[in-house]
Amino acid sequence: MNHEALIQLRRKFHQIPEIGFEEYKTQALILDTVGTLNQERLTVTKWRTGVIVKVDGKSPYTIAYRADMDGLPVQEETNLPYRSLHEGAMHACGHDLHMTIALGMLDYFSENEPPTSLLFVFQPAEEGPGGAKPMLESGVLDKWKPEEMYALHIDPNLPVGTISTKAGLLFANTSELFIDFKGKGGHAAYPHTANDMVVAAAHFVTQLQSIVSRNVDPLDSAVVTIGVINGGTKQNVIASGARVEGTIRTLSMEAMKKVKQRIEALVKGIEVGFSCEATIDYGSNYCEVNNDAALTQAFIDFSEDQPGIQFVHAKEAMTGEDFGYFLKAYPGLMFWLGVDSSFGLHDARLNPHEEAIGIAVKHMCSFLNQKQEG
């Protein structure tokens, strides 16, 4: 695909964002695009709303490349002519670029036999509830048994032409957090006859702030953020229920366990102190993205030698990514791709520079072309 074809494909994806495991139009567009390619060395497999494409190479040694597919429940605010056509959904994390880059690579290798076999994995539900873990558990990849696996993520904070990564820990362990408080409602004029769950939830959120500052090793890192509080129905009715929703991010599993233990202890205290009941749901949990040291160094060495590429050594980020599950199964790495947007990931105004698509396709095709078995 030439530059213009890649841009138009990305814009088609951008207009049809779909939430995790609902990527039916997205899957169809991927399959339609793959269907236009030279089929001589391709094998196409569907998994739920995902797609897997095998490219036969000169060697049976198999290298996998993953692109995530889903959008976010965000109302787009870009006013672009190709903005989302789906109310309340947007590709606000760059997965439209991720898929386009993978298809650009796939187009190239459908015409140019790679030195190793390649496996392009279009994975649904990265944003939630998580597609990598169930894909691995399904065994759909077992017949190919990739020896290595790679992926990228756009970075709005880096200039176009920049690639960034590091060996070892790149992204954090993450867990969702949902807590429901249940008490007894009543009339606002008779608080002594009720158990106010708005007050209970407010006390919990305040107490929560002490966990990172007083329970996590200061040489470790953790973040606990409450993004949603819901409770009550009317200004003169004492709420019988309240719900808080948030996220936990840690750089170590030890810190994750500690944070959850402290949350559970605080919730028990709220139950006693406010004569209520509470339930905790941790929702989706993603493990850390841990890049293989040797493969990452080889990728860095290659990237630093490429004209037009500015390589930057990355730092750990509290970003969550279920690609970490793949890296527990196969050695590999994830890297950042600069797209230079004024607005960040998950922002309703995210507008990546599309020139980054062709840069990434060329870079990864060149990288995979020089890879040899082992």
VONUTI-253068 format. One record per residue: x, y, z of N, C-alpha, C, O, CB in turn; residue in one letter. Coordinates in steps of 0.001 Angstrom, whole numbers, plus 500000, padded with zeros to 6 digits. Glycine has a CB too. Layout:
% residues N
XYZXYZXYZXYZXYZA...
//
This chain:
% residues 374
500846498807500000500000500000500000500880501241500000501883501307500710499043500007501224M500494502216499199501230503473499235500752504324500399499827503943501116501071504235497912N501381505469500584501084506341501719499608506716501763498981506645502819501938507603501655H499056507111500629497666507557500596496709506421500949495724506638501654497324508121499217E496991505213500465496133504063500772496144503751502265495110503414502841496584502830499974A497312503863502887497403503644504336496595504679505106495911504347506074498865503683504791L496676505933504674495936507000505352494432506752505239493702506878506222496301508383504757I493975506400504042492549506167503845492063504968504644490948504981505165492247505964502371Q492895503924504747492523502754505544492417503128507016491476502723507698493547501618505354L493370503890507499493313504318508900492028505107509166491400504926510209494553505174509258R491643505959508256490448506776508457489172505929508441488206506237509140490367507859507382R489176504864507642488042503941507672487923503282509050486830503189509609488193502862506573K489057502829509591489034502248510938488571503284511961487801502977512871490432501707511321F489056504519511794488741505553512784487244505831512853486735506216513906489489506840512458H486537505641511744485111505945511714484245504858512340483061505090512583484678506170510303Q484805503678512606483981502562513100484532501966514404484672500747514504483892501466512031I484845502800515399485358502237516658484303501361517335483120501702517367485799503367517616P484754500230517872483847499309518539484464498841519849485677498657519945483520498107517632E483618498650520853484070498257522186484493496782522172484099496022521286482948498499523243I485294496393523158485882495068523229484919493924522999483852493866523611486512494894524529G485296493013522114484535491841521699483247492201520959482359491364520800484206490996522903F483153493459520508482050493869519636482601494401518306481917495150517609481174494949520333E483838494015517953484525494601516797484142493902515487485013493449514744486041494530516999E482845493819515211482372493089514033482694493831512740483196493221511796480871492851514130Y482419495125512675482738495905511481484259495998511296484770495956510177482117497322511577K484952496124512411486414496201512350486994494901511817487870494917510953487001496516513736T486513493786512324486959492475511827486678492346510335487523491866509579486263491332512600Q485490492775509914485123492674508502486049493516507625486429493089506535483669493112508300A486413494713508100487312495577507328488704494956507225489340495024506174487399496975507970L489173494356508308490465493662508263490418492517507249491312492381506413490845493121509667I489375491702507329489255490558506422489129491015504975489718490410504080488050489697506804L488366492075504741488228492597503380489580493078502840489924492839501683487200493750503350D490332493758503700491639494274503290492604493133503006493306493145501995492218495198504370T492641492156503890493511490992503680493118490258502392493973489717501691493433490025504896V491810490248502088491332489565500892491807490176499595491781489521498553489860489540500894G492247491436499642492762492092498427494236491809498198494783492167497155492545493593498508T494891491163499174496326490921499078496628489631498331495746488803498106496945490874500464L497882489480497954498350488240497338498203487104498359498819487141499424499840488376496853N497392486104498031497058485045498979498037483877498958497868482923499718495681484539498696Q499044483932498116499919482784497865500514482201499141500569480981499299501035483185496931E500957483059500048501609482558501257500839482895502536501392482820503634503007483121501349R499559483266502393498757483671503550497799482572503998497225481850503183497973484932503226L497641482464505326496603481623505927495844482494506917496446483073507822497214480341506632T494522482593506755493713483508507571492830482699508521492157481755508108492841484436506669V492844483082509794492038482423510824491303483491511627491875484536511939492927481535511758T490043483237511964489288484132512838489274483567514258489198482355514457487839484328512310K489347484459515229489161484070516640488241485106517279488617486266517446490548483977517417W487046484678517629486021485598518133485924486800517187485625486618516007486350486063519596R486167488012517669486129489165516761487521489542516268487692490595515653485486490364517454T488501488713516526489864488956516091490194488219514795489394487437514281490830488547517176G491393488491514285491873487875513047493343487525513219494106488302513793491664488823511821V493741486361512723495139485939512738495542485586511307494859484808510641495361484721513710I496638486152510842497095485893509477498523485360509523499429486033510014497014487181508603V498715484155509011500043483539508933500644483850507561499978483716506534499966481987509175K501906484264507560502645484499506323503786483486506272504677483524507120503185485981506241V503774482595505306504842481610505178506121482299504706506119483033503718504434480479504197D507200482050505424508482482628505080509477481576504631509137480404504472509035483390506248G510698482009504433511751481087504000512097480080505089512600478995504799513000481864503597K511830480440506341512094479563507476510804479341508250509964480240508301513191480157508396S510619478170508855509425477945509679509476478691511020508461478814511705509253476456509935P510661479184511387510798479999512597509781481135512516509757481867511527512264480558512755Y508944481294513539507797482200513444507915483382514397508148483215515594506512481446513728T507753484570513846507744485818514616506347486416514537505803486595513447508820486831514083I505774486719515680504420487272515731504455488784515895505360489344516514503625486639516875A503448489423515324503271490872515483501815491118515852500912490654515157503668491658514171Y501587491829516917500235492032517432499754493460517228500499494414517448500180491680518904R498486493601516801497811494900516718496471494784517424495696493874517131497624495358515228A496185495692518351494899495671519049493848496398518228494182497235517389495022496311520447D492568496082518464491502496456517538490435497388518105489821498137517345490846495236517052M490198497366519403488993498000519945489149499496520173490255500023520301488614497341521238D488000500157520220487957501571520577487572501751522036487496500787522798486975502320519678G487331503002522414486981503350523790485587503974523840485139504556522852488026504319524390L484893503859524978483589504517525135483767506017525408483462506510526493482784503857526285P484266506718524400484558508147524479483846508854523337483910508401522195486092508415524429V483172509950523627482521510735522581483560511635521915484121512522522558481345511580523163Q483813511407520640484869512142519948484560513636519850483415514036519639485076511566518556E485610514455520008485460515901519953486463516544518998486885517680519213485615516491521339E486847515820517942487862516351517035487278517188515899487957518066515366488664515219516457T486014516922515521485382517580514371486121517305513060486008518085512114485311519079514609N486868516214512995487538515823511757486507515310510757485473514778511162488619514744512031L486770515459509461485806514963508465485634513447508513484626512927508034486246515374507072P486604512731509084486516511277509200486343510852510658486776509770511056487768510618508602Y485705511718511450485501511399512866484567510184513018483921509749512064484916512627513618R484522509666514223483749508463514522482285508610514100481645509631514348483830508147516013S481782507564513459480372507507513104479550506795514173478325506721514077480198506812511767L480225506278515182479557505541516252479418506424517489480413506787518118480335504251516594H478203506758517825477933507629518970478522507023520246478291505857520563476411507857519133E479284507842520964479826507403522244481013506476522156481386505862523156478779506742523007G481625506354520979482797505493520833483834506205519968483490506943519045482407504116520210A485113505971520281486203506635519559487473505799519645487723505120520641486454508053520125M488262505861518591489611505297518656490509506350519319491284507041518658490148504894517212H490378506444520634491100507466521388492421506949521950493077507632522736490234507981522518A492812505728521539494075505174522020494979504742520864496028504135521078493810503989522943C494558505062519640495432504808518506495361503429517896496202503081517068496786505051518904G494369502624518287494311501274517734494003501284516239494312500321515537493266500453518471H493393502372515745493180502501514303494519502575513568494676502003512490492328503750513992D495487503288514164496834503317513590497517501968513731498186501508512805497679504403514258L497352501331514883498000500037515123497594499017514065498443498316513514497648499510516523H496281498933513778495800497973512779496295498328511384496678497450510610494273497915512788M496284499615511069496720500052509737498188499721509505498563499264508425496490501559509565T499011499949510510500440499633510395500636498136510170501429497733509318501204500088511661I499917497313510932500039495861510763499611495433509362500243494568508756499198495126511817A498547496031508851498086495665507505499044496169506434499204495531505394496682496224507250L499685497313506682500719497776505756501893496820505700502427496547504625501202499155506153G502303496304506868503363495310506916502936494024506218503706493423505470503757495023508362M501707493615506473501181492387505890501121492501504368501431491543503660499786492075506459L500730493653503870500710493897502430502108493710501833502272493055500804500184495316502130D503099494288502485504474494173501981504939492719501950505509492266500957505429495005502845Y504693491988503041505208490619503114504365489624502314504796488496502075505275490174504559F503172490039501902502414489172500991503049489171499597502847488237498822500937489631500906S503808490211499284504491490317497992505979490007498081506607489697497069504303491700497424E506545490087499273507987489894499466508193488843500559507938489102501735508699491248499845N508652487670500165508792486558501112509729486937502254510877487310502013509316485298500395E509249486846503505510094487200504644511098486093504943510880484943504564509234487480505881P512201486430505620513202485411505950512693484387506963513148483243506973514450486074506489P511754484792507812511108483867508748509610483894508475509125484789507782511419484247510245T508882482937509004507429483002508918506931484076509895507546484330510931506782481606509233S505813484692509540505260485777510351503824485453510730503103484784509990505329487125509594L503423485942511900502062485736512384501510487089512822501954487656513821502022484694513561L500537487603512066499928488888512399498676488622513236497732487980512777499581489707511103F498686489128514469497616488865515423496834490156515646497326491087516284498184488314516770V495611490206515114494717491335515336493849490968516536492927490160516424493842491663514051F494155491569517679493580491151518950492477492096519421492698493303519511494663491062520002Q491297491566519720490216492405520234490362492694521723491164492075522423488881491743519974P489563493652522185489286493862523615490497494216524464490555493833525632488667492643524174A491460494934523911492609495323524740492183496288525840492664496193526969493708495964523875E491292497209525518490864498201526502489991497587527590489799498200528640490112499324525815E489477496428527365488652495740528335487581494928527606487064495354526573488010496744529319G487261493777528143487760493167529375489119492486529249489581491850530196486775492176529859P489757492611528100491059491986527889490946490824526920490229489857527180491649491511529216G491652490917525805491582489859524810492793488969524740492704487837524265491360490444523498G493949489465525213495181488690525091495127487394525903495472486327525395496368489530525537A494700487486527145494691486303528014493742485229527494494159484077527374494296486695529438K492478485551527178491609484497526635492065483971525291491828482803524981490210485007526506P492716484797524481493253484306523209494325483258523462494343482215522809493827485468522371M495211483528524398496249482563524743495643481290525318496049480182524968497235483173525738L494663481461526210494046480308526872493237479456525892493036478266526131493147480779528015E492773480053524794491988479304523814492835478309523033492302477351522473491310480257522854S494154478523522986495048477645522244495110477925520763495730477164520019494642476249522446G494469479022520302494424479297518872495806479548518275496021479323517084493537480484518610V496747480019519108498097480292518611499039479091518732500162479120518227498684481466519357L498579478052519396499487476942519717500033476227518486501159475732518517498777475944520590D499267476163517415499742475428516233500872476149515525501590475545514728498601475205515261K501042477444515809502129478196515190503290478419516148504431478563515710501618479528514689W503018478451517440504038478587518484505091479651518127506232479311517813504723477237518722K504714480912518174505675481969517848506911481905518739506822481621519933505016483338517978P508048482172518141509300482193518894509576483574519478510274483705520484510461481763518002E509020484605518837509188485982519296507883486722519011507093486299518167510415486686518590E507660487845519733506445488619519492506723490102519707507432490483520638505300488144520415M506148490945518825506400492379518855505083493147518772504084492638518263507337492789517703Y505095494358519271503940495249519173504420496673519397505491496905519959502825494863520203A503604497625518945503899499029519216502684499701519817501569499182519753504338499759517936L502919500871520404501834501726520894502181503158520543503312503598520746501614501560522441H501205503886520014501487505276519682501740506081520951501199505776522014500326505887518881I502581507126520825502870508039521929502665509471521444503472509976520662504324507833522470D501597510135521895501327511507521462502391512501521914502478513598521362499987511946521979P503194512141522899504178513068523461505505513055522720506368513893522981504415512741524905N505679512113521797506936512004521058506762512513519630505705512309519033507434510545521049L507776513169519071507692513649517685507593512496516692508059511388516959508907514514517350P506980512772515548506921511794514464508346511447514038509194512328513899506093512342513254V508600510155513834509937509691513506510697509175514708511829508707514583510710510787512867G510069509260515886510703508797517121510206507408517495509014507117517408510432509779518268T511128506565517906510816505248518454511480505161519819512613505606520003511299504087517503I510757504579520775511267504551522148510881503241522827509744502782522717510730505753522957S511836502651523526511551501470524324512684501255525313513617502055525378511358500224523427T512606500190526073513648499821527016513551498339527311512495497732527131513541500645528313K514638497760527759514617496376528216513949496302529582513987497259530356516047495791528275A513337495157529871512713494963531173511356495629531261510644495736530263513607495489532261G510993496082532463509663496614532720509409497889531928510148498865532056509480496878534204L508351497876531103507965499058530339506638499621530844506529500822531091507865498720528845L505614498746531000504299499173531464503951498449532764504497497389533070503222498905530383F503038499041533512502720498587534861501733497424534895501067497108533909502166499728535655A501665496795536083500541495929536414499331496828536629499455497905537211500839495045537686N498163496396536164496969497221536355495805496372536825495738495173536556496600497950535059T494896497011537528493664496366537949492560497405538003492764498521538482493836495670539320S491391497031537509490225497882537706489766497756539149490160496827539854489080497506536725E488931498692539588488425498674540958486988499175540963486716500306540559489315499539541896L486071498332541420484660498709541552484205498316542954484339497158543348483766498017540446F483674499268543703483200498988545059481787499523545213481518500688544919484143499613546123I480883498664545679479502499054545956479255499057547451479520498068548135478511498110545251D478743500179547961478371500314549369476845500272549471476146500988548755478943501643549985F476334499416550379474888499259550528474484499499551987474983498849552906474439497845550063K473570500451552168473101500784553511471596500918553536470884500136552907473747502072554006G471108501916554268469669502130554410469355503571554063469894504498554667469184501790555847K468471503754553076468102505102552685467058505698553619466562505033554529467586505106551266G466739506959553377465739507605554207465538509060553836466127509561552878466123507499555651G464702509727554605464406511139554387465568511987554904466141511701555955463077511542555085H465904513035554145467019513898554543466812514543555901467781514892556574467232514970553512A465562514705556311465270515342557600465429514393558782465409514826559934463865515897557591A465589513080558499465698512087559566466944511219559373466832510010559171464435511205559612Y468121511826559433469358511065559172469597509944560169470297508978559863470544511995559188P469014510065561372469255509045562392468554507730562083468813506715562730468805509550563738H467656507750561079466944506516560708467568505823559490467055504811559012465478506830560419T468664506373559003469262505838557763470764505650557926471370506129558885468975506778556567A471343504948556974472804504807556897473240505399555554473043504784554506473261503283557039N473822506573555593474109507369554394475331506827553654476452506921554155474333508842554771D475119506261552462476223505657551722477053506685550948478178506387550547475686504617550767M476520507877550733477346508930550148478450509325551132479604509513550747476479510165549772V478077509444552400479074509755553424480079508615553564481280508856553689478390510030554775V479591507375553544480485506219553662481482506189552505482676505978552717479672504908553698A480993506400551286481877506389550121482881507524550177484042507359549803481066506480548837A482429508678550646483331509829550742484454509566551735485608509910551478482555511084551152A484120508960552866485157508613553849486140507607553261487349507714553469484520508041555134H485612506625552522486496505625551922487479506273550945488675505987550989485671504547551202F486984507135550074487854507766549086488934508593549766490076508627549308487038508643548134V488577509259550857489571510037551605490623509121552225491820509398552142488886510876552702T490178508032552843491125507097553467492025506432552422493180506112552701490365506021554263Q491490506233551234492238505579550167493539506307549849494518505694549422491385505484548921L493537507617550060494710508408549694495954508066550524497069508421550142494394509875549845Q495768507382551650496915507051552502497645505794552053498755505535552518496462506880553928S497052505007551163497640503709550816499002503875550151499990503296550601496701502929549892I499055504664549083500321504815548360501359505528549216502532505156549207500104505582547052V500934506556549957501893507354550723502384506655551982503468506963552476501274508670551098S501593505706552513501963505114553796502072503591553812502501503021554815500981505523554807R501692502919552722501731501458552737502589500849551631502900499659551680500342500924552627N502973501644550637503796501146549536505229501620549729505471502783550051503240501618548163V506177500708549528507600501036549620507888502266548753507581502259547561508485499823549178D508471503316549330508737504521548542509693504295547376509746505120546464509295505586549430P510452503193547381511312502868546251510567502078545171511104501826544093512518502079546730L509333501695545473508447501083544492507502502186544016507622503330544456507653499844545099D506575501864543133505640502874542640504250502279542526504080501116542160506099503433541279S503247503108542851501852502699542731500988503933542541501331505030542981501395501893543974A499861503727541877498857504768541688497495504154541955497184503078541444498928505385540251V496679504835542756495284504442542953494423505661542634494513506688543308495025503918544425V493604505542541621492782506665541178491317506258541161490959505223540598493222507151539781T490473507070541777489030506898541678488525507888540634488660509102540788488321507115543070I487941507342539570487476508199538484485979508461538491485507509403537855487851507596537186G485219507615539219483760507751539221483223507532540627483634506601541320483111506750538233V482300508397541048481519508185542269480054508395541906479681509444541381481973509158543435I479230507397542188477792507511541966477049507143543238477383506154543891477340506613540793N476042507934543594475241507610544760474053508539544881474143509731544587476084507676546015G472940507980545317471763508803545557470910509045544336471316508803543199472175510097546110G469680509544544618468705509787543552468145511202543576467699511701542543467572508799543658T468158511868544749467545513197544880468192513932546039468708513317546972466007513091545090K468156515256545968468895516041546952468366515894548381469114516132549330468862517486546560Q467100515509548562466541515392549913466276513954550321465468513686551211465263516179550009N466976513020549650466865511606549994468244511079550372469196511209549603466263510787548817V468348510490551549469612509891551967469852508622551151468975507765551043469606509577553497I471035508517550587471340507436549653471518506102550361472240505995551352472589507766548866A470846505092549831471002503742550374472156503003549715472565501938550177469715502949550199S472676503566548640473773502919547949474709503923547312474309505039546981473246501978546905G475953503523547144476943504351546447477954503428545795478207502325546278477648505355547426A478525503884544703479492503077543954480689503937543586480538505065543117478846502470542679R481879503393543803483090504065543360483785503173542334483787501949542461484035504385544566V484372503797541322485067503069540263486429503709540055486555504933539997484242503066538936E487445502862539945488785503408539788489742502420539170489336501420538578489317503858541110G491011502713539315492062501873538750493262501844539678493540502809540390492474502375537358T493971500720539657495201500538540432496327500277539452496172499466538539495069499365541471I497450500943539620498632500721538772499842500547539685500055501353540591498853501915537761R500635499504539454501846499295540248502969498786539355502721498176538314501581498303541404T504198499040539769505348498543539024505786497154539472506646496544538836506497499503539163L505214496652540546505550495296540995504286494582541446503314495217541855506593495331542146S504309493252541366503174492474541848503056492565543357501956492477543901503302491018541420M504198492744544049504170492885545502503370494125545898502568494082546831505603492966546067E503594495222545187502854496448545479501370496274545169500521496786545898503428497626544678A501049495555544092499647495314543755498953494539544878497842494883545280499535494543542419M499609493499545378499028492723546470498833493577547716497805493476548386499910491522546794K499809494411548026499730495269549201498587496266549069497826496469550015501051496006549413K498466496888547901497398497866547684496031497207547849495147497767548497497520498502546282V495853496032547272494560495359547380494263494938548827493121495020549279494527494132546457K495283494493549538495084494134550951494619495339551760493721495226552594496384493568551552Q495231496487551512494856497700552250493465498190551854492710498663552705495886498810552007R493119498081550570491766498459550146490735497599550869489736498111551373491608498314548608I490978496306550918490041495392551573489928495680553063488841495586553633490474493946551358E491039496030553696491000496375555127490217497663555354489428497748556295492430496522555689A490423498664554506489694499927554648488195499725554431487376500322555130490234500971553657L487842498885553465486436498625553195485779497940554393484641498261554737486283497763551934V486472497011555024485931496375556231485690497399557322484693497335558042486880495284556739K486618498353557439486451499419558429485238500279558131484525500682559049487695500288558483G484994500566556862483815501345556477482541500579556820481564501165557286483851501679554968I482556499265556587481385498450556903481044498534558388479878498663558762481626496990556499E482070498460559223481851498540560667481453499958561070480494500147561818483117498101561431V482176500937560584481951502313561000480634502899560548480104503798561201483039503155560501G480089502408559433478854502989558888477714501979558808476698502227558157479117503560557508F477889500841559473476844499811559537476275499505558154475069499590557923475715500255560477S477175499150557247476747498887555879477432497635555354478234497015556052477051500092554968C477115497277554141477778496172553463478478496716552227478029497692551624476766495050553086E479576496079551858480309496521550675480831495318549907481202494307550504481471497455551067A480860495425548607481428494383547752482496495006546865482361496140546407480324493694546891T483571494237546629484701494698545818484813493820544575484758492593544657486032494669546638I484969494466543432485204493753542174486430494385541523486448495587541259483940493816541215D487455493569541264488677494092540658488643494067539126489605494481538479489865493299541150Y487541493583538545487372493658537097488522493019536350488982491932536699487225495089536667G488987493713535307490097493224534494491431493522535168491648494616535688490058493852533096S492316492536535150493659492707535684494666492436534571494601491395533918493904491767536901N495593493361534351496633493180533342497986493092534025498291493865534933496616494336532310Y498790492142533578500140492030534127501062493023533426500703493613532407500680490582533976C502235493194533982503185494159533442503674493764532048503670492586531690504368494304534383E504091494755531274504757494526529999506252494497530278506849495517530623504386495630528937V506847493330530128508250493131530463509006492732529202508873491600528735508414492056531575N509788493634528653510494493389527394511707492493527574512487492674528510510922494699526778N511868491522526673513026490632526696514309491432526469514402492221525529512882489524525626D515280491222527325516497492048527304517273491912525995517637492918525386517400491673528469A517527490683525559518350490473524361517638490963523100518248491630522265518705488988524215A516354490636522960515615491062521781515463492581521743515522493195520677514242490395521750L515268493173522907515124494630522965516416495321522576516392496314521850514696495074524364T517544494811523047518823495424522683519069495324521187519581496261520574519971494763523447Q518704494187520596518863494038519150517972495024518405518384495594517394518539492601518718A516762495225518896515843496177518275516359497610518425516265498406517491514442496049518896F516898497931519589517465499270519814518654499512518883518756500568518259517903499436521293I519551498525518794520721498658517921520290498905516480520852499756515791521604497399518002D519286498151516032518779498331514673518169499720514495518445500403513509517740497252514343F517347500128515443516636501405515333517587502589515326517364503566514611515647501555516472S518636502506516111519590503617516193520359503813514889520909504888514649520570503379517333E520401502783514048521148502856512789520291503258511602520809503416510496521793501535512504D518968503429511810518084503689510691517964505174510381517686505965511282516725503115510968Q518164505570509136517994506976508762516542507406508932515618506655508618518449507209507311P516357508606509426515005509127509614514349508702510912513231509122511211514152508702508484G515041507864511695514517507417512987515327508038514120516556507973514135514545505871513087I514622508635515057515259509138516267514901508196517406513742508115517812514816510609516583Q515904507481517921515608506544519011515797507234520357516783507939520574516511505286518918F514836507022521261514877507586522609514697506457523607513773505655523473513782508681522803V515559506384524595515417505364525636514230505717526538514146506824527070516729505239526474H513331504769526695512097505000527432512301504825528936513288504244529389511008504057526940A511346505340529684511247505081531120510003504230531360509126504130530501511188506422531945K509944503620532540508740502866532886507537503802532901507655504981533234508902502163534257E506369503252532533505137504038532547504063503271533302504077502041533352504666504365531104A503129504018533892502016503398534600500885502991533652499789502645534093501485504347535661M501157503037532374500196502594531368499909501101531533500795500326531892500722502888529945T498662500709531267498304499301531304498145498757529892497644499461529016497018499094532105G498559497524529656498514496920528319498456495402528452499322494801529088499748497349527468E497436494776527851497367493317528015498324492562527105498334491331527102495964492840527756D499132493286526329500221492638525595501183491952526562501917491046526168500979493666524728F501181492379527822502024491742528831501781490246528945502710489494529242501796492388530167G500542489795528712500254488365528764500967487611527645501449486498527854498749488126528677Y501034488216526457501776487593525369503258487472525713503901486474525389501599488393524080F503795488508526378505221488483526711505543487500527825506704487143528023505683489865527111L504529487065528548504753485977529497504824484632528772505448483690529259503638485952530557K504182484552527609504166483310526836505301483236525822505836482158525562502842483166526123A505673484398525242506697484434524197507644485599524461507190486678524844506051484559522785Y508935485411524268509855486550524401509569487590523322509229487240522192511329486079524312P509704488839523664509433489883522685509504491249523314510133491431524356508079489678522047G508857492215522683508921493582523198507810494430522612507227494110521576510281494212522891L507540495515523307506651496572522834507454497859522803508351498064523620505376496713523744M507119498742521835507808500028521786506819501139521510505723500905520999508909500018520719F507219502351521856506433503558521593506754504091520202507903504065519762506709504641522666W505717504574519518505875505233518218505381506673518339504220506904518678505095504465517092L506249507635518065505877509036518181504853509448517141505012509160515955507097509903518063G503778510137517596502743510629516673502433512104516903501617512677516181501463509805516824V503071512733517897503062514186518059501659514793518035501339515591517154503893514816516978D500825514411519005499490514995519127499458515966520301500104515735521323498419513890519307S498711517044520151498561518014521242497771517433522396497871517917523523497881519280520740S496986516399522127496153515781523152496562514327523336496951513656522380494657515882522780F496471513846524569497032512554524926496111511378524691494989511526524208497428512572526332G496613510194525048495855508962524935494574509045525764494576509579526873496708507766525379L493494508519525223492169508478525836491499509850525877490444510000526494492270507920527238H492089510839525238491486512168525157490547512215523951490879511704522881492582513276525053D489384512824524124488390512904523051488873513742521872488233513765520821487095513482523586A490016514441522046490547515293520974491836514735520381492491515412519588490794516700521497R492208513515520753493431512907520214493430512949518690492458512544518053493574511453520703L494534513444518105494638513545516645496080513256516226496850514188515992494188514958516145N496456511977516127497835511604515786498208512062514377497354512120513492498019510087515905P499479512385514173499976512702512838500079511407512034500751510462512449501358513429512908H499417511372510895499312510146510115500606509769509401500739508638508935498214510285509110E501559510692509306502846510358508695503553509234509445504378508518508878503741511589508648E503219509089510732503859508056511542503528506649511049504288505713511298503442508202512992A502403506490510353501989505164509895503017504592508921503511503481509113500598505229509228I503334505352507880504291504880506883505671504668507469506383503743507078504374505854505739G506051505527508411507356505381509064507429504048509804508429503334509723507612506554510044I506354503723510526506339502476511295506336501256510379507033500278510648505119502436512218A505555501307509296505516500189508355506907499932507781507381498796507775504508500470507219V507553500979507303508886500832506723509883500309507748510698499438507444509368502163506160K509814500851508973510773500461510003510617498990510374511605498260510458510603501336511246H509384498559510594509168497180511018509415496193509879509900495088510126507755497013511552M509093496562508645509399495670507515510913495504507371511403494403507121508788496223506193C511644496601507529513104496522507459513661495674508595514575494875508390513720497925507500S513109495848509787513567495095510945513327493603510753514218492787510991512867495585512211F512110493248510319511770491822510147512517491212508967512784490011508955510254491650509946L512853492029507981513604491514506820515012491099507179515596490253506502513658492556505725N515577491680508238516957491328508606516992490277509733518064489853510165517728492595509043Q515786489862510205515741488854511252516056487478510680515622487144509578514372488848511934K516802486693511421517111485318511041516640484380512131516405484799513265518622485136510783Q516503483119511792516033482138512769516914482160514020518138482056513945516018480724512151E516252482300515165516959482313516430517612483631516732518247483781517776517976481250516449G
//
